């Protein structure tokens, strides 16, 4: 660090270039930190949902029109014959009910198996020779919805082949991974896509939509006619209400989880069949998530006309973080440099800039919800970006103001003209005993001689920027007494005071200003940039006072 005052246009150009280089480095630092933080978006997202759960309205109850049946199976291909035989038994019992349900959904895929496994599923029901469970359900107008298995596409020949093998069962579009990759769980919230994907195509109506239409008495849309593949609904449900609609099938008999219920109540309802213990998405059974999605659009459970599409991609979080962090930095620049006198109160400007960016983020989330039905919830990552950008901008502005205070005459920023002080006392405020020592050994003897002393305990007005106040005090003093203790050079303000005084002494020789540095005790180490300073060891107050009076007499003799 050079203490010589810059002269000429070249020095001003260098300071401008240095400021831009410093700003560029801070932008690179910000981007690097945000990239590193992006690897932790998932934990941050979980925290976002944890916050959202506590701010959310009471969750809705389980849809009364949906029944959840646990097949208590294994999903293991080695038990395919046993599993499919149990499923056929259950479907035959459903087909025999006097009051038919509206639809039966399987929350898992059933790819065709050759031989015994396939006949175990498509064989006739007991007492109905030649009529399979699928045919019995179709004859009674019960829609059977089975997702194709995209994960096993290599040996699933397609919907037409499956329809033929399974006895004319209704087959609708599903999505990858057993037909429900579009069901997502996050905390107490979950959402589902209104369209499923099969291969490269994502225009199959999702099972939840099909079941809901069946409950409402509407015709199912044909495959390939899904209007908006990106349409998604976010939900929040009370899991305690599920128990009253949960059943267990042991391969032969069906038992309700809560006593007093009977399958006779299933008239007009949707039955969702699944493996509740073994087939899960996160912590919830896949079949239960499907049931929540089915109930979303039913009249007794609907929460509004619009559907929300969550913007949960990491790129959305990065884009929002960059946009609103840039807004925070621009707001801080405006508040600190354009609106007088906030340029001297950086903390006020920083708080104002951060609140501006946070308010803009909240307004954007609200507009996305109300106008475009988009749900953005990854706010923690964005808030961290706003805080980081504001902090870096604050540091950049503080450094710029420090340079301004260091190299320019700032005495005009405070009232008074000329030399308002005889002596500026520079010292470290730590340890506390050092303040008392400086007051007794330095300030008191000077004031006893009638000298005007700038002593920060008494002279700095609350609410002003210290760099400018200190620089102004030095600019309007005739000399400085610097008490260099062990902590002195570890303090940024102490280093600034000594640097400012040296700049004034070198650049304003005609004023007679002098710097009188004293070591508070032997052994104090000067940093490299201050090695050229001529200092004296502290002897006593009298010796210091004599030297100060000599300097003041010489300064007053200056024209």
Secondary structure, DSSP 4 states (H G I P E B T S, - for coil): ---SPP-HHHHHHHHHHHHHHHHHHHHHHHHHHHHHHHTTHHHHHHHHHHHHHHHSPPPBPPPTTEEEEE------GGGHHHHHHHHHHHHHHHHT-SS--SEEEESS------THHHHHHHSEETTEEEEEHHHHHHHTT-EEEEE--GGGGGG---HHHHHHHTTS--EE---HHHHTTTEEEETTEEEEESEEEETTEEEEEPHHHHHHHHHTTPPPPPTT--S-TT-EEEEEB-GGGGGGGEEEE-SS-EEESSTT--GGGGTT-EEEEE-TTTSEETTEEHHHHHHHHHHHTSTTT---S---EE---HHHHHHHHHHHHHHHHHHHHHHHHTSTTGGG-HHHHHHHHHHHHHHHHHHHHHHHHHHH-EE---HHHHHHHHHHHHHHHHHHHHHHHHHHHHHS--GGGSS--S--EEEEEE----SHHHHHHHIIIIIHHHHHTT--EE-HHHHPPTTS-HHHHHHHHHHTEEEEEEEE-TTGGG-HHHHHHHHHHHHHHHH-GGGT-EEEEEESSTTPPPPGGGTT--EEE---HHHHHHHHHHHHHHHHT--
